[in-house]
Amino acid sequence: MKRFIGDFTNNRSALLVFAAFFFIFPACNRSKNSTLKKSEVTESKKTNAEKLGFPVGSKVILLHCDDAGMCEEANIAVRHYFETGDLLSTAVMVPCPNAMELVEWAKTQKSPDVGIHITLTSEWKTYRWGPVSEKSKVPGLIDPEGKMWHDVPEVVTHASAGEVETEVRAQIDKVIEAGFTPSHIDTHMGTMYASPEYLKVFLKIAEEYKIPANAIDLSDPAIAENFRKEGYPITTDVVELLNQFSLPKLDNFSSVPDGNTYDEKRANFFKLVNSLGPGLTEIIFHPSVETDNLKTITGSWQQRVWEAQLFSDPVVKSFFADNGIIITTYREVMNRFTRREK
């Protein structure tokens, strides 16, 4: 990891490329070109969806509400999707101000697919947060303002894998101690994939707690190359780490594209889904209801507001039905995996 950080911090071009990549795993920062290309999977290889018992050749999408708990506007949008039954998968940013109120709500639901959005950055200019851990235990995660760093490259530059592990465990344990067992863990802004050492921590903790992580199967060279081109340190060791991960894996990962209008955003989402190959793909998005407060937090508020209505849209529902798209959750994925292992 030290060598990686040295190369990283001494190469301005690499830094810019690496930083730009993390718009693909945004809390708010978005990219219109976040779509991953189809995997060139041979007929002899089963997708991870097929291994879980989904129909051969099917597109199975895990539509995931990111950034629950970040603010009240996000919580309202997430709760609405769950209450209508239109979507049932989300993850909470535990260090954020409104996280535990979402956790308390989750405790009132029947087996909700609510995970932990492992958060190691605090990206906004004026709306910020610090770690769950005591700051003295994770000094590398703290910026000069006493909050978490604004972006992923700063985290990689300053925080050791040991400090990251301390904070990841603190976030999970806080939720468990509140009386709720998270259904999965994932990674805010892709930070846990920013270093091979961070990834080791991420996968180790998932296995220890026996909860799935958003582990992406990179054994397909085409998928691995897509991530590598975007700036991830996808080495053979990283591929092997994921190969050895004992819990379920994704075949692909993407995010809902932006649009200049709602109709364009919806059309761009359809293009994304049509571009995917068979398998289990997680697609993230960040729904929030429109308020003046949201507009002070993020310039991407309009995209978030549209995303709060996108998956209740009858046109989108018809698109899924007409194209045989299967929508799933981490709860279902883990249940299928557990049954398969027995």
C-alpha positions, 0 to 999 in steps of 0.5 A: 500500500505504501508503494501505491500511495507513493506512486499516486501522490507523486503523479499529478496526472494519475491523481486527476484520473483517479479522482475523476473515477470516483464520480462513478460511485457518487454521493452526489458527484455524477458522470454521464458516462458511468455505464459499464460495458457488456461482459464478454462472458463465454457460454461455458461460464455461469453468471453469479445470478445463475449460481444463485438460481436465477434463470439462465441468461436473465438480467437481474438488477439490484436497484440500490438507494445509496446515501440513506441517512445523509439527510432527512430528504434522503430518508423520506425518499427511501422510506417512500420507496419501501412503503410503496414496495417499488424498491426495497434495497438501501444502505445507511451512511452511519456517520451522517446526522440522519442515519440512526433515525433511518436505522430506527425506522428499519427496526419497525419493518419486516426483514428490510434490505437495509445495509451500511454504506461504509463512509470514509469521506465527507464531500460537501462544502458546508454539510459535513461529518466526522468519523464514528470512531474516536478521532484519536484512533483514526487520525489519518481519516481526519482533515484539518477541519476535523471532518473526514476528507473531501475526496477518495485520493485524500483518504488513500494518501492519509489513512492506513488500512488499520485506521480504515478497519477501525472505522468500518467496524465502528460503523457496523457495530454502532448499528448492531448495538442499536438493535439492527443487523444490516443486510449488507455493506457497501462503499461510499464513493468507492473508497474500499476499492481505492486500495488493495489493502482497503479491499482486504479489510472490506472483504475480511469484515464482510466474511467475519460478520457474515453479511454480503458486501458489494463484491464485484466479480472481476474474473471476466477480463472485460469487466476488470479492464473497464474498472482499470481504465477508470483508475482503479488499482485492479491488479491480479492480486485484487482479482484473486482477492475477489475470486476467493471471497466466500459470499455472493458476488456481483457480475457488474456494477453501474449507476443511474445516468444523469439527464438534462430532463426527466425524460432524458434521464429515464431514456438514459437509464433504459439505454444503460439496462439494455447495454448490460449483459446477463447476470447480477448487476447492482445499479445505484442511485441517490433519491431525495425529496426536493427542499430548499435545504437539499439545494444548499447541500448539493448541486445535484439535487435535481438528479436526486429528486428525479431519482426519487420518482423514477422507479415509481414511474409506470413507464419504468415498471412496464420497461422492466416487465416487457424486457423480463428484467428481474429486480432483487435485493441483497436479502434475496441474494443472501437467502438464495446463497444460503439455500444453495450452500446447504 
